[in-house]
């Protein structure tokens, strides 16, 4: 990443200088990312519904950051993980692209990032947005934050299963993280393959963190998770656009393109496709009871 772009990205993240290559520095970068770089499918929906561009947007770190700096757009796991990896490497961190299996279904369907610090790996996931790096080691880790809590446990062959709880889910979901480093080319291949099947190909999904709260948009529904619990509001089209603009920070230009592509109307349709299988296992904290 060119130094000038790196400086612009840091400024947009609210960081006045490059962080130290320490856990505190990584925590500062990742925490800022969780609050300012949303996980969303706006640009993907535009591409799917209009056929432009021919390849999915955000596949390169440069294109991801151009869209984010100009319009506030984020991305799904493949482009956002690649972009965070590029940023961390530019800052001097020893970052690695990884893959995973969301819901622990077996096949690779998820992208994530880990960072090596003092001979220990730390997970910084752009989809789960767990606010603070999670250590991946031989021990079970339980971070009990009432809003951003996450759990991780070692599994076979260097794998880890990471558990998180976010609306609209009512139970913790597992994601198996694979230790092998992935290439940018493999990320692009899997990103393009998600045209055929993905939970982010029909209706709006957007998530970001704010101080003490997790915001999620799923279709027309706005969820807000705080220490007090989860609120749920069904929004009109005008209210949904207002939330996207005022709470998520998307530009009017991006929202116009998204609406004109028919993605606003599609977000009021019922979800299509088969439901994912139910999760029957429990996170470590609940197994102890």
Number of C-alpha atoms within 10 A of each C-alpha: 15 9 10 8 15 18 16 14 18 19 13 17 19 15 15 10 9 15 18 13 14 13 17 13 14 22 17 19 25 25 20 20 25 25 21 20 27 27 25 23 23 26 23 25 24 24 19 18 16 15 12 12 12 10 14 21 18 26 23 19 20 15 14 21 25 16 18 21 16 12 16 19 26 29 26 23 24 28 27 28 28 26 25 25 24 20 22 22 15 16 20 12 21 15 24 23 22 23 25 24 18 20 20 17 15 11 10 15 21 23 27 25 26 27 24 17 16 8 7 11 19 20 23 29 24 29 22 21 25 26 26 24 22 21 22 25 17 12 10 16 18 18 14 11 12 15 21 22 16 23 22 27 20 18 14 8 8 13 17 22 24 29 23 19 19 23 20 15 9 8 16 20 21 23 23 25 28 22 17 13 12 16 14 14 10 12 23 19 13 15 23 15 12 16 13 7 10 12 16 18 21 21 23 24 22 23 26 24 26 16 8 12 19 22 22 24 26 19 23 24 18 22 20 20 20 17 11 9 10 16 12 14 11 14 17 12 14 8 13 19 19 15 15 16 16 11 12 23 16 22 16 13 10 19 21 12 15 22 16 14 18 14 22 22 16 17 19 17 12 11 14 10 10 7 8 9 8 9 13 7 11 14 20 16 13 9 8 7 5
